[in-house]
Structures are given as structure tokens and as C-alpha cells.
């Protein structure tokens, strides 16, 4: 124990465990000061309860964790001191060998990592992550089965989580301009038209998308690497939408009923985009940088355009005169036009809500070129270095982490 009565972060008495209901309330009151955004603290706590009661999170889908000193006395009058906290979300994932053998696995996403300001700098969060990494290797797995991987998205750069086993992967996004930049009439007429998607449309499309992901991974890898992917299933997408719907209702914003856009009527020849709105800024301020329309998924059904192979320099791809190389090895300007139309629909939806920008994570060359086609003067590729850094901890046997490729690492995987 230190002179302040706090344990050392390397103390053998530190344990990671699950909080009581009262402790979980304390966690939300603590981290709400940093994460509630425009919500009041009571509304933030209600939102977290709402998100914990979705199909994705019910029945063990969401687990909260705390780091405590097991040697410290505690009772109803003297509650345990929470040294650090986080939560994990159970996710469906796929692991594909270089040859194309695909297995569905259970994996986890780590989120809401928090340490109270007065406890920071003592190593507690790092100790919690080390202990959590050990627990997640077998957490919610069948007896005798070990996890292949877990993921997280760091908002504090790359170094902290890398030291604790979650190594950073490329994290970039296409950024489209704020709403006041409108598409000129001639360019708009040259692009295919889209129609809106609603919540009732998504279950079928997510089921199709899931099959496309599996099919794409069953093809031998061009990169000669083991590939992993999070499955973009309906419950995952609905969890993202539950967040935006709660915030919009609480803040008396327009109903975010339109969930994306689609073009084409014939199965096998459609293209669609699914988005969500993130309200982290001032809802009364137009184009506040904290308010963003995030693209969850872009699917070009005919091209099976899910696989994110190593694309090299995306900035170069954005300005290249060459046609895009798609997942199945074909080159298609038609796909670029389809995706451009979808991105324009996203930008128009962002305009309705006065959002600052549209972001499409981990873009393929097709998406980059589509953004440049629609907005050649202002569309940009942003390589993130400190915020939302996609990070992965690899447990699977066989290849080293350097031989693992994270496929389809789009916003839907965030937690």
C-alpha cells in the first residue's frame, strides 16, 4: 500500500471482476462527465441502460469489468474502490486461412475503458487491460476452446494499448465535406439515383451481406495472410441505430428514420450504404465537428466488394488515373459510380441534420475513387493517428500477428 492508501499497480491482490449494480451506476456517474456529450448525466445513464437492453447486448452480450483490490475490506458501508473499469461486447467473427477455410468464432470488443482522474498515472488501467487480456482468451467460449482475437478502438493513440497486447491496424477514413458544399447539377445527373433504406429493410440486407463476407473470405488470400472479420449482422447494426435514436429523441432532433440508401431492384445486382449519426457536439450548432454521419457499411452486391486487401497508399489511390482494383480482381468504373451515388445520398442526409461531415472508415480504392468522383475538390483521405485507432489482440495459433489481416474494418465494428 502507498502512503495514500492505494495499492501498487503490480500488487498481487489486484483482481478484475464484474461490478454490482450499484458499482455499475457509480462507473456511469464517473465516466459520464467525460462521455455524455450533449446529454444530461441522467439521460446518459438512461442511454447506457437502453443500449444494454438491445438484442446485441442482452443475455451476456455486454459484460462490465472493474479492477479492485481484493485485500481491501469492504461492506455495505464501505464500498470497494474502483481503480479502473471497462466493458466488453460479444461479437460474431470469422477467421479464414490463407487457403480460404473459414470458421465462425466468438470474439469480443473492448470499450469504455476508464480511470478516474485522481487515479490516473498509477498504472491501474494498464494492469486492468493485462488482466482482461488473459480473461478474454477463454471468456464465453466453449470448454477447451480459446478465443482467436479481440478488438478495441483507441482514442488515446497507439502506444498504450499496444503495450498491453492490442496492436494498431491501419485506421483511415474518407471525409466528405460539410453540407454547404453542394454537388453541381451536371454531376448529380450523371450519377445513378438512390432510394432510402429504413430499419425494416435492414434484416434482409444484413443477412445477404453476411453471406457475401463469408464467400469473399473463402477465396484464397492474395496477401497470403490469415484473415479475420467481424460479422456485420443485424443486431450489431441495430445497436448503433439504438444509440442515435435515443439521442435524437432526448435532444428533440429530427427522427433519424432513414438508415441508408440503396440502388437496384434485382437481387445480386444491388448496391447499398448503411449509416448512423453520431451526436457528440452541440446539437444546436450547425456543423459542429462532434456531429458526424458515420458510414457503417458499403456493399456492392454484384462485385462482392467486401475484402479490404492491402491497398497501399490510399492518398495515391485517390488521385490515380487508373481504375480501382476490386476484391474479386475486376476493374469497374460502374462500381465507382454506384458508390459515388451512395456517398452523395449520405452527404445529403448529413445536410438535413446539419452534421459536420460524412466519414467512411477503411475505404477500398473503389470508395476513395467514388468520393473523388463526387467531390473532386474537397473529398479527403484521413489517416487517424490518435482517435478511433483500430487495434487487435491475436490469440490464434499459427501465424504471427504480422501475418493477420483485418478485413472489412468499418465503423460497424466500433464499440
N, C-alpha and C positions, 0 to 999 in steps of 0.2 A: 504493500500500500504506500502511496506517496504521502507527503505531508498534508495534501489537500483531501486525503481520504479516498482518492481514486486509485484503482488498480493500474498496474503497468499493462500495456497492450500485449505483452508477451506472457502474461500471467497464466499459469496452468488452470486457474479457476474460471477463466472466461469461457462462456458457453453461448452457442447460438441456439435459440429456441423460438417457439411461437408465442406471441403475446396473448394475454387475456383480452376480453372485450374492452375492459376499462383501459388497459395499456394501449390497445389499438386506437382508442379515442384520444389518448394523450399524444400518440405519434402524429395523428392528423392535426391536432391543435398546434403541435410544434412545427411540422413541415408546411402547414397551411400558410404560415406567414410568408413563406418564400414562393409557394407554388399556386396560390389561389387565383392569381391574376386579377381579373375584374370582379370575381365573385366575392361575396362576403364570406367570412370564415364559416358561419353556419351553413351557407349554401355550398361551400366547398366540401364540407363534411357530408352533406346530403348527396352531393355528386359522387363522392367516392363510394358511398353506400349503394347508390344506384348502379355504378359500374361493377361493383362486386356481386350484383344480383343479375347479371346477364348470363345467357347460355354459355358463353365462353368462359366465364369466371365461376359459375356455380359448381357445386359438387367437387370441391377440391381444385378447381381450375385456378384459383387465386390463393396463394399462401403468403402470410405475413411472417417476418422474421425479426428478431431483436437479438442484440448482443448484450449479455448481462454478466455480472459477477456472481457465480453460483455460491461463493463463500460468504457473501454479504447477507446478513439477516434481513428478513422482510416478512411482513404480515399485512393485514388489512390497514393498519395504521401507518405502516412504513413500507410503501410500495417499492418494488425493485427499481433501481436506476437504469434507465435505458441508455446504453452507451452509444448505440448506433442501430439503425433499422433499415429494412428494405422489404421488397416483396418479389415473389416470383409468379409467373403465369405459365401454366402448362400449355404447350403448343404441339401441334402435329407437324412433323418434319419428314423429310426424305433424305436418304443417303444413297448416292449412286457411285458405283465403282467406275474406274476408267473404262471398263468394257461395257458398261451400261446395265449392270444388275442393280435394281432399285429396291430398297427396303423402306417401309414406313416406320418411323420411330417416334417416341415421345421425347421431346426436348423442353427446355424452359427458357423464358426470357426474364431477365432480372431488371427491375425498375425501382423507382422511388428510393434510391439509396440516400440516406440522410443521417447527419450527425449534428446535434445541436451546436450552435456557435460556440458556446462556452466549453464544449468538449472537443473541439477540433484541434488538430495538431498533435494529438496524443497517440495516433496510430490505431484508433478503435475501428474506423471504417475499413482500413486495410485488413485488420485482424478478422473482422466480420466476413469480408469477401473471401479470405483464405478458407475460413471455416465453411462458408456457404459452398465454395467450390467442391469441397470434399463431400458435403451432404448431397449436392445435386448429381453427383456421379451415379447414385442409385435411387434418388428420390422419385417416387411414383412409378418406378419400373417394376416389371415382373421379377419374381425371385430369381436371382442368379444373372439378371440382365443388367448391364451398365449403360448409362447414357452415352450417346455419341458426341453431343455438343450442347452448349448453352450459349445464349447471346445476350448482349446488352447494347445500349446506345448512350455513349458518354457525352455529358455536357461540360466536362472539365478537362477536355483534351485527351491525349492518348496514353500518357505515361502512367497515371495512377492505376488504371485497370490492367494495363499490360504487365505491370509489376506483380499483379495478383492473378495472372493467368488468362485474362481476356485480351486477346491481341487485336489491334486495329486492322480493319479491312478498308479498302478504298471507299471513301464517303463523298460522293459528289451529287449535285442535282442541277437540272436545268431550271433557270429562273426566268419567268416570263414577266413582262412589265406590268406596272400598276394600271388601273382601269382607264386612266385618262389617255393612254396610248391606244388608239383605235385602229383596227385593221382597215386599210383603204378598200374602197368598193370593188375595184377591179380584182384585187387579190382574194377578197371574200367570195366573189362569183366564181373564181377558178377552183375553189375547193368544194368537195362533196358536202352535202348537207347532213346534219345530225338530228336526232330526236332525243328528248330527255329520258333518263332512267330514274325509276322510283324504287323505293325499298322492296316493293312486291316483285320487281324484276330480277332481283339480285341472286336469289337462291339458285335458280336455274343456271345463270351465267357463272356463278362461283363453282358450281358442280362441273360445268364444262371446262372452266379454267383449271380446276384441279386435275382433270384428266390430261389436259394439254401439258401441264407441268410434268406429270409422270411420263408421258410419251416423250417429251423432249429429253428428259434425263435418261431414258432407256437407250438413247443413241450413244454410241461410244464417244468419249470425250475428245474433242480436238486439242484440248490443252493437256491431255494425258494426266489429268488430276482426278482425285476423288471429289465429287460434288455434293454439296448439301443445299437444302432449300427448306424454307418454311412454307407450309401449305396455305394458300390464300383462300381459306374456306369461308362459308357464310357466317358462322359465329364470330370469326375474327373481324370480318368487315363490319358486322352489326355492332360489335363492341366499340369500334371507332365512331360509328354513327350515333350510338347512345350518348357519347361524350358531347358531340356538337349539338345534339337535340336538347340535352339538358341545359347547356349553357345558353342556347338561343332562347329557350323558354324562360329561363331565370332572368335574363337580361332584356326580355321583351323585344327580341330581334325578329326579323322575318323568319318564317318557318323554313328550315333548310330541307325541304321535301325533295328537291332534285338531287339525286345521289351520283349522277354521272351523265354520260351521253353515249349513244350507240348509232351505228350506221349499218345498213344492210338488213335484209329480212330472212335470207336463206341460211340455215344452219351450216356452218363450215366456211361461210364467206363473210362473216361479220367482223366488225372491229368495235371495241368499246373502251371507255375510260370510267373509272370509279374514283370519286374524290371525297374528301371530308374538309370541313372548315375548322381551323384552329383559332380560337379567340383568346389569345394571351395578352392582347393590348387593350387600349381604351376603346370600348365599343362605340363611343360617341365621336371618336376622332376618325375622320376619313383617312384611309391608307396608313393607319398606324402599323409600324413594322412588326408588331407582335401578332397581327391578324393576317393569316395566310390561308390560301386554298391549297391543301396538300393532295397531290395525286396519290391514291392508294395503289392503283393497278392500271396498266395499259395492256390490252390484249388485242393482237391482230390474229384472228382465229385461223385464217387460211394459211398464214405463214408460220404458225406455232411459235410466234416471236416472244418466247419467254426466256430463253437461255442467254445469260449475260456472260459471254466468253470474255477473255482479256481483250479489251478494245484499244489498248494503248492510250495515246494522248487524246482525250476527248475534245480538248480545245482544237487540236488539229483536225479531228473528225468533223467538228462543227463548221470548219471553213474549207474543207476539202471539196474539190470539184468531182470527186468520184462518187458513184452510187454506194449506198450503205450495204455492208455485208450483214445479212440477217442470220438468225440462228441456224436455219437449215442450209446455209451456204448460198442462197439465191440472192440476186440483186433486184430490187423492186422500187422504182420511183412511185408506183401506185401506193405501196405501203407508207411511204413518206407522206404522200398527200392525205391518206386516211388519218394518220396520226396527227398531222397538222390540223385537220378539221377538228379532231377531238381536243387538241390543246386550245384551239380558238374557243370551243364551247366552254372549256374550263375557265378561260380568261373572262369570257362574258358573264359566267356565273359569279366569278370573283368580283366583277364590277357591280353586280346587284347588291353585294354585301359590303362594298367599299373596302375590300381586302387589299393589302399592300402588294401582293404578288402571288403567282402560282409557282409551286415547286413540284418537280417530278424527279424523284430520287433514282440514283443508279441508272441513268439513262443509257439505252443502247445507242448505237450510231444512228439507227432509224429515228429515235426520239430526238436526238440532237439535231439531225438534219431537218426534221419536221419543224422544230422550234425556229430554226433559221429560215425555213421557207415561209413560215407565217409572220415572223417578226425579225427580219434580217438585220435591222439596225440595232436592236436592243436585247434580243434573247442572249442569254449568257450561261456558260457552264461554271458553276461554283464548286471548288474543291474545299470541303469543310475540313478545318484543322482543329477546331475546339468544340463545336456544337454537334450533337447527334452523330458522334463517331461510331459507326457500326463496328462492334467488337465481338469476337467469338472465342470461346474456350473449347478446345478439341479434346475429347476423351477417347475417341475411337481408336482402336488398334490399327496397325498397318502404317499408313503414310504419316510423315511428319506434318505439322501444321502448314508448312510452306507448300505442301502438295495437296492442300484442300482449297477448293474454290466455292465461294458462297454465291449461289445462283438466285436471281430474281430478288435481290436485296432492296426491295422498295418499301415505301412508307407503311404498308400494311403490317410489316413485321415489327414496327416500333412498339414499345411498351414502357 
